[in-house]
Amino acid sequence: MRTLDEARKSVVRSVRPWGIFYGWDGGQKWYLKTHYVNPGNRTSLQYHNRRSECWILVDGDATATLTNPSGKKKNHKLRLGQLFSIGKGAIHRFSSKRGGVIVEVAFGHFDEDDIVRLEDDYGRVKSKQK
């Protein structure tokens, strides 16, 4: 287990077109992010091959979108304090109408290269896979 000082040094700040996130590296077991989503924005429709995620809405509003294997999208309005799980390989995104704060805990192999974008409002799709 890492010390508090080691954990503080591992904080990453990343500005994205939809908002900003702060990430804390938990080593090889987990990664913690706090997402601040700007009003009217959403993340890429994406999936991960090597990790699963749990989201908790802690402020504002947010909607999770999951896509089933046949391509049908289903929206889930998140409630404050509600745990929402995203399995490895599940196609997902989140959005916010008024702005929201989502805490994410990722389990598995965490690497930003494990983001496979299928749709993106900001032109960041490299290839369509899945």
N, C-alpha and C positions, 0 to 999 in steps of 0.2 A: 504494500500500500504506500502511496506517495504522501509526502508531508504537505501541509497547507501551503507553505512557501513554494514548493514545486508545482502545486496545482495553480497557484496565482500566476506563475511564470508561463504557464502553458495556454493562457487565454488568447484566443485569436479573434480579431474583429474583421468582418468581411462585409463590404458594401455590395449590394446586389441591386439590379434594376427595380425590384419589387419592394426593397427595404434594406434591412441590415440584420446580420446575426452575429452573436458572440458565441464562440465555441470553447469548450473545456475538454481537453484530451484526458480520458481516463485510462490511458494505456491501451492494452490489447483487448480489453473486455467491453468497454463502453465509451461513448462520446456524448457529451451534453451540449445542446445548443439552445440559445434563447433567440427566437425570431421576432423581429419587430416588422410587421407587414404594414406598408403604407396604405391609406384608404384607396379602395378601388383597384388594388393590385392582386396578383396571384403568382404563384411559383410555376415552374415548368410542369407539364404533365410528364411524369418520369417514373422510372423504377430503378431498383438496386439489386444486383446479383448476389452481393455478399453481406448484406445487413438487413435487419428489420428495425422498425422505429416505433416509438410510442410518443404520442403528442398529448399535451394538456394545454387547453386554452386558459390563460391566467388573467387576461384583460381584453376588453374590446369584443369584437365579433370575428368569427372565422367559420368557413365552410370547408370540409374535406370532400374531395371528389375521388372516388375509386372507380376504376374501369374493370369490368369483368372480362374473362377470356374471349367472349364473343364481341367485345368492343362497346358494350352498353355502359354509359357513365351513370353513376348514382351519387347524388349529393347528400352529405350528412352535416347538418348544422351542429357545430360543436357548442357545448355548454360549458360555462366556467367550471373548472375543476374536473371535467369529464376526461377520462382516459380513452384515447382512441389509438388502436393498434394497426400498424401497417406491416404485413408480412413480407418476408424476403421475396422479391420478384413481383409484388403487387404494384399495379400502375396507379399512381396517385398524384395529387397536388393539393395545396390549400390556397384559399383566397380570403379576402376581407373587404367588406363594403365600407366600413367606417374606420378601419385600422384595428389591428389586433396584435396581441403578444402570445406566442405559442412556445412552450418549453418542449423540447424534443430530447429523448434519450434513444440513442442508436446502439444496437447490440450486434456484434459480429465484427467483420473486417471493415473498419471505417477508412474511407479514402474518397476524396472529392472526385476522383476518376471513376468511381463506381456509380456516378449519376448518368443514366441513359435517358436523354431527353427525347420525347416523342412529339411534343408540341410546346411552343414557347412564344410568348408575346413580344419577346425582345430579340428574336433572331439568333438564339443560341443552340438550335438543333443541328447536330453534326451528321447524324445518320439515323434512319428509322430501322430499329431492330425490334426483336421480340417475336 
